[in-house]
């Protein structure tokens, strides 16, 4: 069984992320060989990065960092759910990612984004760059949800026919890559 953390990357009030993350998790629960859990970074109350040492050391001073480390380390793979803010990811998501290093290594990651003009595609591209620096293997398939066509009234998720198919493929790729990388995580 591949343990997949669905990382909910927005913390703002009124966010659309919870319904997107639940849709992703529901799809994951139906996928063979996948165990999913939503990880809402808002629940972790991480301040702006405040560790005195680099995450490369793995030597964490603060209890909030150790708790975040334990949460993230428990997964074999991730699916990041992110809105696009100003052609990038939310600062809270970048902050949460930057707290850790080895906990992300040699795991698979997929991206589900949402936004107005490009369906969050630019945020997903930013995450691809970040993933490479963290030794996360980003799968090719991604889901980009348009606020205009995949949400009713720009507020209620109602994806068109393509996103559910892409999300199934994303999970297939995430599981395959997580399984392929398992020897590196054990080593």
Buried (B, 14 or more C-beta within 10 A) or exposed (E): EBBBBBBBBBBEEEBBBBBBBBBBBEBBEEBEEBEBEBBBBBEBEBEEEEBEEEBEEEEBEBEBBEBBBEBBBEBBBBBBBBBBBEBBBBEBBBBBBBBBBBBBBBBBBBBBBBBEEBBBBBBBBBBBEBBEEBBBBBBEBBBBBBBEEBBEEEEEBEBEEEBEEBBBBBBBBBBBBBBEBBEEEEE
